[in-house]
Amino acid sequence: TAYAVHKLRRNLALNPCLVQRVTAAQVMLTDSDDQIPEHEIYSSWPLNTEENLHAGHRGQLKSTEGSRALTLDSHLQSLNLKKVDFIKMDVDGFECHVLGGATATLENSKPAILMELAPSLYSEHGKSLGDLLSLLTRTGYSMFYLHDRSELPMEPRRIHAMVPAGSSINVIAKARRRKTQS
């Protein structure tokens, strides 16, 4: 969002030693390059009771003015990055869309992925927890609860039972190790 990229650039200005190591790009990561970004998305969760908040999750709409939609695969290619080791996502229910546009990256680089798993948000964006789990399974990933590193079941019904509606948990998705023959 315009709000988030402005905040990032302001923080970079306060930390000039990071400017050489950070490339700030206002890109909405999607599952296809030809999408037009939504004009506004819920992407801020203020700790107050303003009137313009989402009735369910209390998020606030923020403008996407200035952003362009790209897949993560395309964006990384434009940056000439050949390998990615780690992805940190906080995309408020858009995980299926972001990872749907990152299949080459997931299959080739096998990066670890830190994300907030919020099953009740996916349906707002036309996806489901099952869609996310299917994508991760297809690309060879398992998920682990960040709190105690226990492996999560890759079954929507069981995860919904663990994460109450409107809640989320922090997880890390890691590529399953391939069994070697000896």
N, C-alpha and C positions, 0 to 999 in steps of 0.2 A: 504494500500500500504506500501511498505518498507519505503518510504519517510515519511508517516504519523506516523507509529509506531516508527520510529527513532526520530521524532520530539516530540512525546508524552513521550518517555523514557527520552529524554534530558530535557524536562520540569519537569518531575518527579524528576530527579536528582537535579534540581535547587530548588525543594520544598520537602525536605525530610520528612516534617510532613505529606505529602499526601501519601507517599509510603505504609503505613499500610492500607490505605483506598481505594487504587486503584489497580485493577488487570488489567494489560496491556496484551492484547492477540491479536495476529495478526490473526484475523479471518475474512473471507469474508462471511458476512451473506447472505444466499441464501434461495431459496424455497425448496431445497432438499439437503440432506447430501452427496450425492454421486457425486456431481458436481466437476469438476476440475476448479479451478479459471482461469480466463482469464490471460494471461501473463502480459498484461498492461491494465489499464483503465484510462479514463479521470477523474482525481480527484484533479486537482489543476488549479486555475484560476489566473494566474499571471497578474499583472496590467501593462503589457507592450505589445509590439508587436513582440514577437519572431516569427520566421518562422515556428516552429513546432507546432503551435496551431491549434485546430479544426477550420475549416472554418466558422462554424455557431456560436457555443457558446464560442469559444476562449479558451477552456480547454486544458490542457497539459497532455499528457500521462505519467503515473507513473507506475513503476514495482510493481507487486504483489508478487514478489519473497519472499518466507518464509511464505506466508499465506496459510491457509487451509479453505475450504468451509464447513460451517455448517449452519443449521437452527438456528434461535434464540432460538427456543424451546429446541433443543439438547444442545446448548451451555449453556443455563441457567441450564439445568438438570445436565450437567457435573460440574457446579459450585455449585450444590446442592442448588440453589435458588428456593424457593417455591412460592414467590410472587414478582411481579414487580409493582411499583407504577407509574413510569415515564420513558418514552423512549424519548431521544433526538436524532433525526436522521438528518444527513446531508450526504446523500448518492448519491447525484448527478444523480437522475433519476432511481436509483435502488430500490425505495420505494416498488414497487410491489413485487419484489423478497424478500426483507427483511421481509415485513409483511406477505407474502405468507408462509414463514417458521416460523411464529409466531402465528399461529391461536390458539393453545392451550393457549399460554400466553395471547392473547387478550381476549379469551373467559373466562378464569379462573381468571385472575388478573384484567382485565379491566384497564390497565394503561393509563394515559393521554399520548398523543404522540405529541411532538413538532417537526415539520418538515417544510422543504422548499418545497412548491408545485410548480413544474416546468413542466407543462403539455407537453411542446414540447420535453422534454428529454426522456419521457417514450418509444416512438416509436423506439429510438435508441437501446433499450434493449429488443425489442420484446413485449412490453406491451403497454397499453394505459391508459389515464386518466380514461376511463370507467372501466378498470380492477381494478384500485386502488379504485375508488368509490364503485364498487361492493363488493370488499373485505371488505372495512370498513363498508358498510351497512349490509352485511351478518353477521358481528361479532358485530353488535349493536352500531356502532359509528356514530357521527355527527362531522362535521368540523366547526371551527370558525376562522374567520380572526383575527389574533393576534393583529393587529393594533387597532381595535375598538370592538373586541369580538362579532361581528355580525355573525350570523349563515350563513354558505355558502350553496348554493343549491347543492344537491348531483346529479347534472345533468351535464355531460361533456360539452354539448353545452353552458350552462350558465357560467360555469367556464372558458372555452376557451374565451368567450366574455369578461371576467373580467381580464384575464391574457394574455397580448400580447405575440405572439410567441417570444421565446428567453428570456422571463422574468420569474419571479417567485414571489410568495408571501409566507410569513411565516404564518403558520396555526397551530392550536392545534386541535387534534382530541380527542374527549371525548366520553366515553360510554354514551349512552342515559340512562336516569334514567328510571327505571321500575316503572310503575304506580302501586300503592298499593291500595288494596281494603280496604274500611273502613266500 
